[in-house]
Amino acid sequence: MSVGQPPEFRAEFDLTDHFGRAASNSDFLGEFLLVYFGFTNCKVVCPRSLAKLSSVVGRLVAEGHAIQPLYLTVDPERDTPEVMRRYLAAAFPHFLGLTGTRQQVDEAKANFRIFAERKPDPDDPEGYEVPHTAIAYLIDPAGEYCGHFPDHLDEELVFDRIKSILAAHEA
Ligand code: NI
């Protein structure tokens, strides 16, 4: 169903949620998580991924499944809890945003094998963008990796795969 866990992958983070509360991976034990990294100034990739994942999550929830999607920023200098809360509430309300210090964010990125690095962008108000890995990770209620979904996969495939994993767990 899914390919194996990436080498040295650890579904661990120690961050702050978009309400300003401390939020680490251990706070979410008992829940399925769908974890996606990006930044709110992202022009193309994040809006596309978040829209697709939001639709998947909305459909799963409508069918009675429980899953918590998380959006972890790779741009904590701009993505404060307040910025993330407003961005997600406006367009992707299923998601809980997480941010932190630069060090906390870098540690989360390393744990999830996410690559993201600032580069100049003359079209951006602050002059930079942050190209990033565009993969959603499914984490099971024990906090273990149980699948990943690159941005290029279409919605039906992602929906069907996650639904079968959740249904198997609930059975
Ligand atoms: Ni993005």
Boltz pocket constraint, residues with backbone or C-beta under 6 A from the ligand:
constraints:
  - pocket:
      binder: B
      contacts: [[A, 37], [A, 38], [A, 39], [A, 42], [A, 43], [A, 44], [A, 45], [A, 46], [A, 47], [A, 130], [A, 132]]
      max_distance: 6.0
